[in-house]
Amino acid sequence: MDLAYREEIINNAKEILDDIPNYVILLAAVKTRSVQEVDAVIQAGITHIGHNYVQEAAPMIQVIGNRACLLYTSDAADELDGVDL
């Protein structure tokens, strides 16, 4: 991902966060997004990330670490058995 695109993601996410009240938690749906894109929204201040498929989210877990909360659908949580995180 080039730097201009990363900055665009960060600026857009910050703009969204500035427009919502502090008591609202924004959940970023990241299906089909790259690890770099998810890292950019976390850098912008988004702290809750949602994903449908554990297999696609597994590589993000190492990058996200404890900087954000990664949430799964109930179907995806069932798939955690046998996935080495």
C-alpha positions as CSV (number, residue, x, y, z in Angstrom):
1,M,0.0,0.0,0.0
2,D,1.4,3.4,-0.9
3,L,1.8,6.2,1.6
4,A,-0.8,8.4,0.0
5,Y,-3.5,5.7,0.2
6,R,-2.6,5.0,3.9
7,E,-2.9,8.6,4.7
8,E,-6.2,8.8,3.0
9,I,-7.5,5.9,5.1
10,I,-6.2,7.5,8.3
11,N,-7.7,10.9,7.5
12,N,-11.1,9.4,6.5
13,A,-11.3,7.3,9.7
14,K,-10.3,10.3,11.8
15,E,-13.0,12.4,10.1
16,I,-15.6,9.7,10.9
17,L,-14.5,9.5,14.5
18,D,-14.7,13.3,14.8
19,D,-18.3,13.2,13.5
20,I,-19.7,10.7,16.0
21,P,-20.3,11.2,19.8
22,N,-17.6,9.9,22.2
23,Y,-20.1,7.4,23.7
24,V,-20.5,5.7,20.3
25,I,-18.2,2.8,19.5
26,L,-17.4,2.5,15.9
27,L,-17.0,-1.1,14.7
28,A,-14.9,-1.2,11.5
29,A,-16.0,-4.2,9.3
30,V,-12.8,-5.3,7.6
31,K,-13.9,-8.3,5.4
32,T,-11.6,-8.4,2.3
33,R,-9.3,-5.6,3.7
34,S,-5.6,-6.0,3.9
35,V,-3.6,-6.1,7.1
36,Q,-2.1,-2.7,6.1
37,E,-5.5,-1.1,5.7
38,V,-6.6,-2.4,9.1
39,D,-3.4,-1.2,10.7
40,A,-4.1,2.3,9.2
41,V,-7.6,2.5,10.8
42,I,-6.3,1.4,14.1
43,Q,-3.6,4.1,13.9
44,A,-6.4,6.6,13.2
45,G,-8.1,5.6,16.5
46,I,-10.6,2.9,15.6
47,T,-10.5,0.4,18.4
48,H,-13.0,-2.3,17.4
49,I,-12.6,-4.4,14.3
50,G,-15.1,-6.9,13.0
51,H,-14.5,-9.9,10.8
52,N,-16.6,-12.8,9.5
53,Y,-13.9,-15.4,8.8
54,V,-11.3,-16.5,11.3
55,Q,-9.1,-17.8,8.5
56,E,-8.9,-14.3,6.9
57,A,-8.6,-12.6,10.3
58,A,-5.8,-14.8,11.7
59,P,-2.9,-12.9,9.9
60,M,-4.4,-9.6,11.3
61,I,-4.3,-10.9,14.9
62,Q,-0.5,-10.6,15.1
63,V,-0.5,-7.1,13.7
64,I,-3.5,-5.9,15.8
65,G,-2.1,-7.3,19.0
66,N,-3.7,-5.5,21.9
67,R,-4.2,-2.2,20.0
68,A,-7.8,-3.1,19.1
69,C,-10.5,-5.5,19.9
70,L,-11.1,-8.0,17.1
71,L,-14.7,-9.3,17.0
72,Y,-16.1,-12.3,15.1
73,T,-19.6,-13.4,14.1
74,S,-20.9,-16.4,16.1
75,D,-20.2,-18.6,13.1
76,A,-16.6,-17.4,12.9
77,A,-16.1,-18.1,16.6
78,D,-17.1,-21.7,16.1
79,E,-14.3,-21.9,13.5
80,L,-11.7,-21.0,16.1
81,D,-11.2,-24.6,17.1
82,G,-8.0,-25.8,15.5
83,V,-6.8,-22.3,14.4
84,D,-3.4,-21.5,15.8
85,L,-3.5,-17.9,17.0
